[in-house]
Amino acid sequence: MATVAELKAVLKDTLEKRGVLGHLKARIRAEVFSALDDESEPRPPLSHENLIINELIREYLEFNKYKYTASVLISESGQPVVPLDRPFLIRELNAFEESKDDTI
């Protein structure tokens, strides 16, 4: 019969192979940061430049499916919950978007 330690090891290996363990750890970290966030402490004003930079970071995080990291960024930075309009970002960055694959 397997010991508790062996069962824990097998369970941990199985969760790691399925990618669930990392997901759970990220979710727990995001929830801890959310719980520790002190709403009574005012945030410094978000400058226009930081708003744009944070939005680019959020787009990168969401593109790579780092949704819990993105949620921590939004809560800590004071970034608007609703993402900025992509055409607005393109204008602000003086960039262009290739029409065939929607990349900047």
C-alpha positions as CSV (number, residue, x, y, z in Angstrom):
1,M,0.0,0.0,0.0
2,A,1.2,3.5,-0.9
3,T,2.2,5.9,1.8
4,V,0.8,9.4,2.1
5,A,4.1,10.9,1.0
6,E,4.0,8.7,-2.2
7,L,0.4,9.7,-2.9
8,K,1.3,13.4,-2.5
9,A,4.3,13.0,-4.9
10,V,2.1,11.2,-7.5
11,L,-0.6,13.8,-7.2
12,K,1.9,16.7,-7.5
13,D,3.5,15.1,-10.6
14,T,0.1,14.5,-12.2
15,L,-1.0,18.1,-11.6
16,E,2.3,19.4,-13.0
17,K,2.1,17.3,-16.1
18,R,-1.4,18.6,-16.8
19,G,-0.4,22.2,-16.2
20,V,-2.9,22.5,-13.4
21,L,-0.4,23.1,-10.6
22,G,1.0,26.2,-12.1
23,H,-2.4,27.5,-12.9
24,L,-3.5,27.0,-9.3
25,K,-0.4,28.7,-7.9
26,A,-1.0,31.7,-10.2
27,R,-4.6,31.9,-9.1
28,I,-3.7,31.7,-5.4
29,R,-1.1,34.5,-5.9
30,A,-3.7,36.7,-7.7
31,E,-6.2,36.1,-4.9
32,V,-3.7,36.9,-2.2
33,F,-2.7,40.1,-3.9
34,S,-6.3,41.0,-4.3
35,A,-7.1,40.3,-0.6
36,L,-4.0,42.3,0.5
37,D,-4.9,45.3,-1.7
38,D,-5.5,48.2,0.6
39,E,-8.4,50.2,-1.0
40,S,-8.1,52.9,1.6
41,E,-4.6,53.9,0.5
42,P,-4.9,56.3,-2.5
43,R,-2.9,55.4,-5.6
44,P,-0.7,58.0,-7.3
45,P,-2.3,59.5,-10.4
46,L,-1.8,57.4,-13.5
47,S,0.1,59.5,-16.1
48,H,-0.8,59.3,-19.8
49,E,2.5,57.6,-20.5
50,N,2.1,55.0,-17.8
51,L,-1.5,54.3,-19.0
52,I,-0.2,53.5,-22.4
53,I,2.7,51.4,-21.1
54,N,0.5,49.5,-18.7
55,E,-2.0,48.8,-21.6
56,L,0.8,47.4,-23.8
57,I,1.9,45.2,-20.9
58,R,-1.7,44.1,-20.3
59,E,-2.1,43.2,-24.0
60,Y,1.1,41.2,-23.9
61,L,0.0,39.3,-20.8
62,E,-3.4,38.6,-22.2
63,F,-2.0,37.5,-25.5
64,N,0.2,35.0,-23.7
65,K,-2.7,33.8,-21.5
66,Y,-1.2,35.3,-18.3
67,K,-4.6,36.3,-17.1
68,Y,-3.9,36.2,-13.4
69,T,-0.8,38.3,-13.8
70,A,-2.8,40.7,-15.8
71,S,-5.4,40.9,-13.1
72,V,-2.7,41.7,-10.5
73,L,-1.4,44.5,-12.9
74,I,-4.8,46.0,-13.2
75,S,-5.5,46.0,-9.5
76,E,-2.2,47.3,-8.5
77,S,-1.7,50.0,-11.2
78,G,-5.2,51.5,-11.2
79,Q,-5.4,50.7,-14.9
80,P,-9.0,50.8,-16.2
81,V,-10.6,47.4,-16.1
82,V,-11.9,47.8,-19.6
83,P,-8.9,47.7,-22.1
84,L,-8.1,50.7,-24.1
85,D,-9.3,50.7,-27.7
86,R,-6.7,49.2,-30.1
87,P,-7.1,52.0,-32.7
88,F,-6.4,54.5,-29.9
89,L,-3.2,52.7,-29.0
90,I,-2.1,52.6,-32.6
91,R,-2.7,56.3,-32.9
92,E,-0.9,57.1,-29.7
93,L,2.1,55.0,-30.6
94,N,2.2,56.3,-34.2
95,A,2.2,52.7,-35.3
96,F,0.4,50.9,-38.1
97,E,-1.5,47.6,-38.2
98,E,-1.1,45.1,-40.9
99,S,-4.6,44.2,-42.1
100,K,-3.9,40.5,-43.0
101,D,-3.2,39.3,-39.4
102,D,-4.1,42.2,-37.1
103,T,-0.6,42.6,-35.7
104,I,1.1,45.9,-34.9
